[in-house]
Each structure stands twice: as C-alpha cells, then as structure tokens.
C-alpha cells in the first residue's frame, strides 16, 4: 500500500476545513493538486473518505473513523522525528576540528563555552595546526571542519571566508616606530624584521603582495610560529609584521600594534570544509556558533 504523508496531511486539512478552497490556504496547494492527493488516498484505501459538493465537503462514515487515526499517525511521526533530532543533538560523542592558532586564541574560548552549555555530553578536540595542516586535516576527513585562512587551494576542500584582518607592525612601546601613527613599508628598510617561515601561509600572503611591487623586506629572523616572532620582538631583537589577530586582545604591557600601509595587506580567515561532506549535528552547531563569533568578534 503506497500511502504517503502528503496524502494524509491533505486529508486531515480538508476534513478540518470542511472545504477544498479553505484547505488551499493551509496547504499552499492548488485545487487540482489537493483533489489528486485525495483521490489517490481513497484509491489506495479502496474506500470513499469524503463526500464532495460544489460548496463543501463532508466526511463519510469511513472518513469519520479514519480521521483520528490519520491525526494520530501524523502526531506519532512528528514526535518520532523530534525524538531523533533531540537524540542526535544531545548524543555523547567527540567533535574534532582543526584550527590555526590565532583563530583558536581569539574565537574558540567563547564559542566552546556556548557549545558546552548546549551539548554538555559532547567532547571537543582541537587540532592546533598551521594553515596547510588545517587543509590537509579537512581533506583527509580527519576532522569535521577546519578554521584556516585563504591560501593554497586543494581540490577536496572549499574555503568560506568570514572576515579579513590586516597585517600590522608589532614593536615594543619604547621603539621609535611606536610614536608614529601609521607605518609605511619604506619605514622598515633599516629595521631588523622578525618574520615567519617561508612555508607559512602568512609569509605566502606577504610575498605575493610585496614582491610584484619590488618590496623585499629585511627578514633578519625567521620563526615557525607567530607567538615565537612576538617573543623575539618583546626581547628587543626587532619588529614583526603579523596579522592583527596574532596580538593579544587586551593592551600588552610591552608590545603595541601599529597600522601598516602602502600597501595595506590583509588575510582572509574562515572555515574550511570537505567537499561533498557535511558535519554531524553537534559539529554543525559548533560550526554555526564559531561562524557567528568570527563575524562579530
């Protein structure tokens, strides 16, 4: 017997409205579509459920007996679906994500606190990786999703940008450049710059923007991580060009960030998703919370 939910919903709506035309507003269907559904249902059951006239419809005896059963079937289905969603939303388990360190520092704490209130039984594992590592983790399916930055593409992943952050100059508060309102790249010719490795996605963004303009910074020190770069600056070994997110949220007692322009360089930060794959229910909620935090943060 091929009775479907649309047929049941249509029958209940018409029976309650006692009119095909009034049921059109409830179901958002045309009159012929409603008639076809009702006729198909009656053919499957082998009985007449409704007595139709030009002005109204009324239930037959069989229709009156069938109406509460149809309502019960629809109610039970809705309750079952809600139960499945509830179980999926509150299931115990583990969500694994990959995230570049700067985004993890700025956006994850508040996001995870909100997520924990909604899913107290779900554990979260954060893989703190460089941009390339985030892409590889997502492409391999080892994580539900990633938070990374625009850079080298991968055929198995897609990047969804959420915000753009400028590169700034990080220097000590007692450095002469700290007194300037805005720094130009020409002002850095004589400075010992602390940079990140050539393998870094941040370095790739800088090189792509500067080299065509003939600007070749004096990278006197190179480090693998932005936190190491800032440590060298704090020790007075030089100044660093870093994304604004690499610096602490609150004013630092030693370091200060200065606007860096001519040219102004930005990087796009966002989520990294595996093509053709969708995160599970809990991971999807975490992703939505993180997207909200990144856009507004």
N, C-alpha and C positions, 0 to 999 in steps of 0.2 A: 504494500500500500504506500503510495507516494504522496503523503500529505506533508506539506511544508509549513513553516512558521508563518510565512506571509499569508497563506490561506486562513490560518487560524486567527491571526490578528485582524484580518479583513472581516471575517465573520463576526467576531466579538464587537468590533467597532460599528458595524452596520446594525447589529442586534441592539446595541445600546443606544444608537442614534435613532433607530426606527425609521431610517431614511437613507437612501443611497446618496443623495445630494449632500446631506449634512455630514455623512461619513467621508465625503471627498475632502472636506476641510481638515478632518482629523488625520487622515491617511496621506494627504497630499498626492492623491492619485486621480486620474481621470475616471469618469463614469464607466467607460468601456473596460478599463483595467480592473475596476472593482468587480464588475459583472463577470469577467473572465475568471477571476480568482474564486468567486463564489460558486460558479458553475463547475469549476474543476474540483472543488472540495466536495460538492454534492455528488459528482460523478464518482469520485474515489470512494465515498461512503455508501453510495448506492441508495441514498435517501434524499428527500427534499427537506431542507432546513428552514427555508424562508418562503413565505407567500408574498409575491410581489404584486403591486398595483401601480398605477400611474402616479399616485401621490405618496404612498408609504409602503413599507414592508413590515410584515409581522412574522413572528416565529410560528412554525408548525409545532405540533406536539413533540415531534422528534427534536426539533430545533431547541425547544424549551428545555428538554432533557440534556441536550448536548452542550448548551451554553455554559453551565457551571463547570463541566468537565474541561471545556476549552479554556476557560479562565484559569482553572487550576493548573493545566498543562503549561500555560504561559508563565504563571507565577512561579511554578517549580523550576522552570528553565531559567528564569531571571535570577532566582535565588541560587541556583547551581553555578551560574556564571559569576555572580558576585562572590560566591564562596571560593571559586577558583582564583579570581583576582586577588581576594583577600589572602589566600594561602600563598600565592606567588609573591605578593607584596611583602609579606612578613616571614617568608621562609628563612630558615637558618642557612647560612652558606658563606661564601667568600667572594668578594669582588676584587679583582686585581686590575690596577690601572698603571700606566707609565706616565711620568710627568717630568718635564725639565725642572731643575732645582728652583729657578726664580719664580716660576708659576706655582710650584709647590709651596714655597715660603709665603707668597702673597695671598693665594686664593684657597688653598686646601684647608687650613685650620678652621675657618668659619664654615666652609662647605661641609666638612666632615662632622662638625658639631651638629649642624642642622640634620644631616643624614642620620646620625646616631639617634637623634630624637625620634625619627620616623621608623628606622629599622634597627632597633637595639640588638637584634639577634644576628645581624649580618656583619661579618668581619671585613675589613678593607685592607688590602695590601698595596702599598705604593712603591713602585719601582722608580727610584730616583735616577734618571738617565739623561745623558746628553741628547740633543735633538735627533741625531742619527739613530741612537739607540731606541728612542721612542718610536720612530718609524719602523724599525726592524721588529720591535716587540709587537706592534699592532699588525704588521704584515704577516708575521708568523702565527698569529692567533693566540699568543701567549698572554695577552691582556684583553680586557673588554673594550677599552678605548685608551687613547693617549691624549696628553696635553703637550703640545710642542709649538714649533714656530715654522714659518714659511721657509722653505729651502729646497733641498734636493727632492725631486718627486720620486714616487715609487708606484709602479702600475697597480699594486694591490691595495693601495690606501688612498683616501681622499682627505684633504685638509680643509677645515671650515674655520676661516679667520673670525675672531671675535673682538680683537682690539689691536691697536697699533701703539707702540711705545717708542719714544725717541732714544737714541744713544746720547749720553751726556758725558761730561768730563767729571771724573771723581778725583778730588785732590784734598790735601789737608787744609784745614781752616787757616793755617798760618802760611800757606803758599801764596806767592804774589798773584797768581791767576784767580785766587778766591775773591779778590777785590773787584774783579771785572764782572760786569752784568752779564755779558754774553761773550763766549769764546769762539774764535774762528780757527779753522784748521791751520791757517798760516801762523797763528799764535803758538802752535805746538812744535814748530820746526826745531827749536833748540831744546825741547823738553825730552826727558827720558820717559818714553811711553811704556806702560805695562799693558801688554796685550794677551790675548788667549791664543791657543794653539791654532795652526793653520787648518787643523782637522775640525775645528769648532764651527758650528753653524753661524755663530755671531761674527767670527772672522770672515767667513764667506760673504756675509751681507756687507760688511765694511769694504772688503776688497772689490766687490762688484760695483760699489758706488764710487769709490775713490780712484781706482786705477785708471778708468777711462778719462778722468779729469787731470791725470798726471800727478795726483797727490799720493806720495809714498811715505807714510808715517814712519818715524824712527822707533820701531818696536824694539826697545832695548831689552825688555824682559818678556818672556812668554810663559804662560801658565796654562794648565789644563782646565782649571775651574775659575769662574768669576770670583768666588769667595777668596781664592788664593791671590788673585790680582788685587783685590781690595786690601788684603793683608799687607801686601808689599807697599801699596800706597800709604797705608796707615803708618808703616815703618819709615816713611820718608824717602823711599827709593825711587819714586817717580810719580807720575799721574796716569790715570787709566781712563780709557774710553769704554763705557759699559752701558748696557740697557738700563733705563731708569728703574726697572723692577729689580735690578741686582742690588740696589741700595736699600737700607732699612726704611721701614715706613716712618718711624719717628726720627726726629733730628738726631744726628750722630754727634758725639762729643768731639770727634777728631775730624771726620770726613764731611765734605759738602759736595753737592752736585751742582754743576754749572751748565747752563744751556749751551749746546754746541751746534753751531750752524755753518753755513757756507761751505759745503752743503749740509743741510739737515738730513740726517739718516734715521729711518725708523725700521723697526721689525714688526711683522705681524705675528701675533700669538693666538692660538686657537686649539681646537680639538682635532685629533687625528682618528679616523675611523677606517675600519677594514671594509673594502668594497664588497657588497653582496652579503654582508653580515650585520645583524642587529644585536645590540647589547640586551642582556636579560632584563627582567622587570626592575630589579633592585639597581642594577648598573645603569639602566636608563634614567631612573630617578636621580641617581648621583650625577649623571651627566647633565641633566637639566638644571640641577642646583648649581653645579660648577659653572655652567654657561651663564646663568644669572649673575653669579658672583663676579665673573670675569668682565662682563659687560658693564656692570655698575661699579666695580671696585676701583 
